[in-house]
Amino acid sequence: RLLRITNVTYKHQKDTQFPRITEGALEELRSRLGVKISRDPEPWCFEATRDNIRHYAHGIGDDNPLWCEPDYGVQTKYNSIIALPSFLFATSRIASGYVGGLPGIHAMWAGADWKWHQPVFRNDEITTESFLKDLIEHDTKFAGRAIQQIYHVDFFNQSGSHVAECDSWCFRTERDTAREEGTKYKNLQAQKGKVYSEAELEKIFSLYANEPIRGATPRYFEDTQIGEELPTMVKGPMTVTGFIAFAQGWGGLYIRANKLAWKQIDRHNGLGIPNRFNIPDCPERVHWEQDFALKVGAPGAYDYGPERCSWMTHHMTNWIGDDGFLVSSSSKIRRHNPEGDTLMINGKVTNKFEKDGEGFVEVTHEARNQDDELSVLGTATAKLPRKAA
């Protein structure tokens, strides 16, 4: 039953360890709507250097030479390597899920709508402008009451050109409620995880061995048909090692050491959560610490949301080739991917159209795990080269 105590609404729980959503904290957060953030948090990457681009690409398992090999890049129309579209996550902690308000309330990155206006070239300097766009309350299976916190971020290069923009969102949930009363993963909490047979691993590895990268061969608008299917892309089997590899390229939100870790925890009330040594540690450790992940209601240590969004754009850039340009991508996360999961990303062309003499295709794609459970829904629009008259 629902209990109301002062300004807090919650269900009776047998084990209370973490703060709850209060109306006072929520009202303070509402006061920030539409207000430009005066100073965005320091990003992991200010510049799209050769190494920063490559580290991000390798963090999502993308070895496309257009981002990774300068000698290859100079042979393309760009005359340089360029940054993969999702690299911009590394230039904005706000877009990546660094949310404000509601101290001590868990934040789970859950999706983004991206638009790209022009490529990001090697050594471009990126600056951002951000504001809190919307707050939407939901009733969820994962944690009951959840607050969807949506930010808008604009990205500019050193010339002031508007290179991209995105709306990204997190769901704010009470950790105790998710763990004690959430129903989304009740049947998974006690499972030990997937154990793969050699045959299953061989099937996955064969998809890696044959992963097609369109590259220098143009995919023409005229040759693309509605209903055409994109090749299946695999991601996994997931390991904590893989999650850490993504954090190396992306930078994480709260990963700090020593004095910098103390400064962060001292500055942000409710951020530091004691570990088994009673040392205040960051909430981001749900991605590598199994016990803490279970405490917040997740089925185990799980992948990063921006990582999964980046996999969906990787699916597109492999397919459109060097001469295609990813115009937009929308990804909505539907469940956690704990270590041991494997995702299969599939999609097809659902529309094509012309605008101002240029050709565009729309793709609908999704990712499902080894048990055919929906993990991500996505749509994307790409501009493809046209054949000469």
Solvent accessible surface area in square Angstrom, and as a share of the most:
residue,aa,sasa,rsa
1,R,217,0.79
2,L,111,0.55
3,L,39,0.19
4,R,185,0.68
5,I,90,0.45
6,T,130,0.75
7,N,71,0.36
8,V,23,0.13
9,T,30,0.18
10,Y,44,0.17
11,K,91,0.38
12,H,130,0.58
13,Q,17,0.07
14,K,178,0.75
15,D,53,0.27
16,T,85,0.49
17,Q,85,0.38
18,F,21,0.09
19,P,67,0.42
20,R,33,0.12
21,I,0,0.00
22,T,35,0.20
23,E,71,0.32
24,G,41,0.39
25,A,29,0.22
26,L,3,0.01
27,E,104,0.47
28,E,83,0.37
29,L,0,0.00
30,R,93,0.34
31,S,81,0.52
32,R,92,0.34
33,L,67,0.34
34,G,56,0.54
35,V,90,0.52
36,K,121,0.51
37,I,48,0.24
38,S,118,0.76
39,R,212,0.77
40,D,34,0.18
41,P,33,0.21
42,E,126,0.57
43,P,20,0.12
44,W,128,0.45
45,C,4,0.02
46,F,113,0.47
47,E,69,0.31
48,A,0,0.00
49,T,38,0.22
50,R,108,0.39
51,D,66,0.34
52,N,40,0.20
53,I,0,0.00
54,R,70,0.26
55,H,83,0.37
56,Y,0,0.00
57,A,0,0.00
58,H,92,0.41
59,G,9,0.08
60,I,5,0.02
61,G,52,0.50
62,D,1,0.01
63,D,87,0.45
64,N,4,0.02
65,P,27,0.17
66,L,7,0.03
67,W,8,0.03
68,C,13,0.08
69,E,89,0.40
70,P,26,0.17
71,D,114,0.59
72,Y,50,0.19
73,G,0,0.00
74,V,83,0.48
75,Q,145,0.65
76,T,24,0.14
77,K,128,0.54
78,Y,27,0.10
79,N,106,0.54
80,S,25,0.16
81,I,1,0.00
82,I,13,0.07
83,A,7,0.06
84,L,5,0.03
85,P,23,0.14
86,S,2,0.01
87,F,0,0.00
88,L,2,0.01
89,F,3,0.01
90,A,2,0.02
91,T,4,0.02
92,S,5,0.03
93,R,16,0.06
94,I,9,0.04
95,A,0,0.00
96,S,2,0.01
97,G,4,0.04
98,Y,33,0.12
99,V,17,0.10
100,G,23,0.23
101,G,18,0.17
102,L,2,0.01
103,P,68,0.43
104,G,10,0.09
105,I,8,0.04
106,H,7,0.03
107,A,34,0.27
108,M,26,0.12
109,W,25,0.09
110,A,12,0.09
111,G,0,0.00
112,A,0,0.00
113,D,59,0.30
114,W,3,0.01
115,K,112,0.47
116,W,13,0.04
117,H,89,0.40
118,Q,61,0.27
119,P,31,0.19
120,V,9,0.05
121,F,72,0.30
122,R,93,0.34
123,N,90,0.46
124,D,11,0.06
125,E,85,0.38
126,I,5,0.02
127,T,87,0.51
128,T,28,0.17
129,E,77,0.35
130,S,1,0.00
131,F,66,0.27
132,L,3,0.02
133,K,100,0.43
134,D,57,0.29
135,L,29,0.14
136,I,67,0.34
137,E,98,0.44
138,H,66,0.29
139,D,134,0.69
140,T,40,0.23
141,K,148,0.63
142,F,16,0.07
143,A,1,0.01
144,G,20,0.19
145,R,55,0.20
146,A,1,0.00
147,I,3,0.02
148,Q,21,0.09
149,Q,0,0.00
150,I,21,0.11
151,Y,10,0.04
152,H,26,0.12
153,V,0,0.00
154,D,26,0.14
155,F,0,0.00
156,F,46,0.19
157,N,17,0.09
158,Q,105,0.47
159,S,92,0.60
160,G,52,0.50
161,S,39,0.25
162,H,66,0.30
163,V,0,0.00
164,A,0,0.00
165,E,37,0.16
166,C,2,0.01
167,D,24,0.12
168,S,2,0.01
169,W,22,0.08
170,C,3,0.02
171,F,39,0.16
172,R,9,0.03
173,T,2,0.01
174,E,9,0.04
175,R,8,0.03
176,D,2,0.01
177,T,13,0.08
178,A,5,0.04
179,R,37,0.14
180,E,35,0.16
181,E,54,0.24
182,G,7,0.06
183,T,89,0.52
184,K,77,0.33
185,Y,5,0.02
186,K,97,0.41
187,N,134,0.69
188,L,42,0.21
189,Q,57,0.25
190,A,99,0.77
191,Q,113,0.50
192,K,208,0.88
193,G,46,0.44
194,K,78,0.33
195,V,133,0.76
196,Y,41,0.16
197,S,54,0.35
198,E,142,0.64
199,A,78,0.61
200,E,66,0.30
201,L,40,0.20
202,E,111,0.50
203,K,139,0.59
204,I,8,0.04
205,F,98,0.41
206,S,42,0.27
207,L,52,0.26
208,Y,88,0.33
209,A,86,0.66
210,N,113,0.58
211,E,40,0.18
212,P,65,0.41
213,I,58,0.29
214,R,78,0.29
215,G,9,0.09
216,A,76,0.59
217,T,79,0.46
218,P,42,0.26
219,R,34,0.13
220,Y,68,0.26
221,F,11,0.05
222,E,63,0.28
223,D,79,0.41
224,T,1,0.01
225,Q,104,0.46
226,I,102,0.52
227,G,41,0.39
228,E,50,0.22
229,E,132,0.59
230,L,8,0.04
231,P,59,0.37
232,T,49,0.29
233,M,7,0.03
234,V,1,0.01
235,K,10,0.04
236,G,17,0.16
237,P,34,0.21
238,M,11,0.05
239,T,66,0.39
240,V,35,0.20
241,T,104,0.60
242,G,30,0.29
243,F,3,0.01
244,I,82,0.42
245,A,35,0.27
246,F,0,0.00
247,A,11,0.08
248,Q,127,0.56
249,G,2,0.02
250,W,6,0.02
251,G,4,0.04
252,G,1,0.01
253,L,20,0.10
254,Y,28,0.11
255,I,74,0.37
256,R,78,0.29
257,A,63,0.49
258,N,132,0.68
259,K,139,0.59
260,L,107,0.53
261,A,24,0.19
262,W,151,0.53
263,K,76,0.32
264,Q,9,0.04
265,I,42,0.21
266,D,97,0.50
267,R,151,0.55
268,H,63,0.28
269,N,124,0.64
270,G,33,0.32
271,L,20,0.10
272,G,21,0.20
273,I,14,0.07
274,P,76,0.48
275,N,31,0.16
276,R,197,0.72
277,F,126,0.52
278,N,117,0.60
279,I,95,0.48
280,P,67,0.42
281,D,46,0.24
282,C,11,0.07
283,P,14,0.09
284,E,9,0.04
285,R,5,0.02
286,V,3,0.02
287,H,19,0.08
288,W,81,0.28
289,E,45,0.20
290,Q,76,0.34
291,D,101,0.52
292,F,4,0.02
293,A,0,0.00
294,L,49,0.25
295,K,83,0.35
296,V,1,0.01
297,G,3,0.03
298,A,0,0.00
299,P,13,0.08
300,G,1,0.01
301,A,1,0.00
302,Y,15,0.06
303,D,1,0.01
304,Y,6,0.02
305,G,9,0.08
306,P,2,0.01
307,E,5,0.02
308,R,5,0.02
309,C,1,0.01
310,S,0,0.00
311,W,13,0.05
312,M,1,0.00
313,T,3,0.02
314,H,4,0.02
315,H,5,0.02
316,M,0,0.00
317,T,10,0.06
318,N,7,0.04
319,W,9,0.03
320,I,5,0.02
321,G,9,0.08
322,D,6,0.03
323,D,44,0.23
324,G,7,0.06
325,F,39,0.16
326,L,5,0.02
327,V,42,0.24
328,S,27,0.17
329,S,3,0.02
330,S,21,0.14
331,S,0,0.00
332,K,80,0.34
333,I,25,0.13
334,R,107,0.39
335,R,34,0.12
336,H,17,0.08
337,N,0,0.00
338,P,22,0.14
339,E,71,0.32
340,G,17,0.16
341,D,11,0.06
342,T,2,0.01
343,L,0,0.00
344,M,48,0.21
345,I,1,0.00
346,N,65,0.34
347,G,12,0.11
348,K,100,0.43
349,V,1,0.00
350,T,59,0.34
351,N,55,0.28
352,K,53,0.22
353,F,69,0.29
354,E,108,0.49
355,K,123,0.52
356,D,133,0.69
357,G,56,0.53
358,E,75,0.33
359,G,0,0.00
360,F,24,0.10
361,V,0,0.00
362,E,58,0.26
363,V,2,0.01
364,T,60,0.35
365,H,3,0.02
366,E,54,0.24
367,A,1,0.00
368,R,79,0.29
369,N,9,0.05
370,Q,63,0.28
371,D,95,0.49
372,D,96,0.50
373,E,60,0.27
374,L,46,0.23
375,S,0,0.00
376,V,0,0.00
377,L,64,0.32
378,G,4,0.04
379,T,69,0.40
380,A,5,0.04
381,T,23,0.14
382,A,0,0.00
383,K,63,0.27
384,L,5,0.02
385,P,30,0.19
386,R,84,0.31
387,K,96,0.41
388,A,100,0.78
389,A,153,1.19
